[in-house]
Amino acid sequence: MKWNRTELSWAFYDWANSVYALIVMAAFFPVILSHHVSVADSGQSPTVVLGFASAGASLVVVILAPLLGALGDQYGARRKLLAAFAILGILSTFSLSLVEDGHPLLAACVFAFGNIGFSLANGLYDALIVNVTSRERLDRLSALGFALGYGGSLMLFVLGFLATQYPQWFGLADGIAAMRMTFVLAALWWLGFTIPLLIVALDEKPLAKPGTGARQHIRDAFAELQDTLREVRQNRNAAFFLLAYWFYMDGVYTVMKMAVVYSEALGFDWMVPMKGILLVQVIAIPATLVYGRLAGRFGPRRMILIGVFAYLVVTAGAPLMSQPEHFYILAMVIGLAQGGIQSLSRSMYAKLIPHQESGKYFGFYNMVGKSSAVLGPLMMASLALILNEELAILAIPVLLIAGMAIMSRVDNPDDDD
């Protein structure tokens, strides 16, 4: 399949911003938080601090995402809003390199701002997919975006990983200095590769009449949100999809954010999850593209359910891990499933909504995804406090089972074609 310039410019934003998800969110920030900003000295568990920081950021996204999506439709300004929140995420990523030891709460707050910028910009980006391609190409283009995201973030992760192991090659003092350097590179990478999308991808025409004041835009946006909520409730497929997505993405996002601190709770050296993350990235690139192809044959719903089931198996067995090899097996299974779940969820939802109002609908999509990311980390943090950190992950299979049960009631949107 050949891609045009607009489609490629859209897909390369995944290449741009996925470095934040991997370098900051999943890999190096949890290590720095655990060992080098004195969380342990404060008497607080890294799982608890990271869980509450992630949940707090997600709560902000839940509140703002649908409103921003509706405002993007009203103004025809999705790209401008995307740029604004991408800059927030980029500046926060850069700022993490400046947080010194002994300031765990400051580090957690900067991390939370980065999550807010990343998530809100990503929701606006998702909404642009219907502007840049046809319905028939949605699954494949969404998969291409995630595959590029895994590929780009893998390149920077390998560089950062080598720098932590051999800091003298890069003229750095130690591995922590290497991680801080990688935050700077991630910010520059995110900034540079965002530019093609901002130049090429086009917004829809604004829904509001020219000359409408800002207050009226906001009132119209809230009215539009109310209309959208009614429409979603009347659209059985979209309503059940969003509910299912709320549950199963809770499990996916929580694993992504908490894997490093969880592995350390099991007694593994921090290098074990780093190698696991490398496995996930390498495997996810071809696996995501294969999911996009198989969705054309079996439908996106069935492929999503297969991926969620794979997550269910590995998270249910996670407390039994006792050797690094067990963690690597878990990472390989997640690599096979993670990108497919994410990419097909995005494209399947795009098929269930009216394209001319994708901003507000994807605002709800982002709200649902990030509200699920509130519950998962909170459940893990709470179980870590009540029981122990090793058993905290058992909250995830419950959420995955609920998501699978609800998704089984959603019709495959391609059956209507």
Stockholm file with secondary structure:
# STOCKHOLM 1.0

chainA/1-417         MKWNRTELSWAFYDWANSVYALIVMAAFFPVILSHHVSVADSGQSPTVVLGFASAGASLVVVILAPLLGALGDQYGARRKLLAAFAILGILSTFSLSLVEDGHPLLAACVFAFGNIGFSLANGLYDALIVNVTSRERLDRLSALGFALGYGGSLMLFVLGFLATQYPQWFGLADGIAAMRMTFVLAALWWLGFTIPLLIVALDEKPLAKPGTGARQHIRDAFAELQDTLREVRQNRNAAFFLLAYWFYMDGVYTVMKMAVVYSEALGFDWMVPMKGILLVQVIAIPATLVYGRLAGRFGPRRMILIGVFAYLVVTAGAPLMSQPEHFYILAMVIGLAQGGIQSLSRSMYAKLIPHQESGKYFGFYNMVGKSSAVLGPLMMASLALILNEELAILAIPVLLIAGMAIMSRVDNPDDDD
#=GR chainA/1-417 SS CCCCHHHHHHHHHHHHHHHIIIIIIIIIHHHHHHHTSCTGGGTCCHHHHHHHHHHHHHHHHHHHHHHHHHHHHHHTCHHHHHHHHHHHHHHHHHHHTTCCTTCHHHHHHHHHHHHHHHHHHHHHHHHTHHHHSCGGGHHHHHHHHHHHHHHHHHHHHHHHHHHHHCGGGGTCSSHHHHHHHHHHHHHHHHHHHHHHHHHHCCCCCCSSCTTCCHHHHHHHHHHHHHHHHHHHHHCHHHHHHHHHHHHHHHHHHHHHHHHHHHHHHTTCCTHHHHHHHHHHHHHHHHHHHHHHHHHHHHCHHHHHHHHHHHHHHHHHHGGGCCSHHHHHHHHHHHHHHHHHHHHHHHHHHHHHSCGGGHHHHHHHHHHHHHHHHHHHHHHHHHHHHHSCTTTGGGHHHHHHHHHHHHHTTSCCGGGGC
#=GC SS_cons         CCCCHHHHHHHHHHHHHHHIIIIIIIIIHHHHHHHTSCTGGGTCCHHHHHHHHHHHHHHHHHHHHHHHHHHHHHHTCHHHHHHHHHHHHHHHHHHHTTCCTTCHHHHHHHHHHHHHHHHHHHHHHHHTHHHHSCGGGHHHHHHHHHHHHHHHHHHHHHHHHHHHHCGGGGTCSSHHHHHHHHHHHHHHHHHHHHHHHHHHCCCCCCSSCTTCCHHHHHHHHHHHHHHHHHHHHHCHHHHHHHHHHHHHHHHHHHHHHHHHHHHHHTTCCTHHHHHHHHHHHHHHHHHHHHHHHHHHHHCHHHHHHHHHHHHHHHHHHGGGCCSHHHHHHHHHHHHHHHHHHHHHHHHHHHHHSCGGGHHHHHHHHHHHHHHHHHHHHHHHHHHHHHSCTTTGGGHHHHHHHHHHHHHTTSCCGGGGC
//
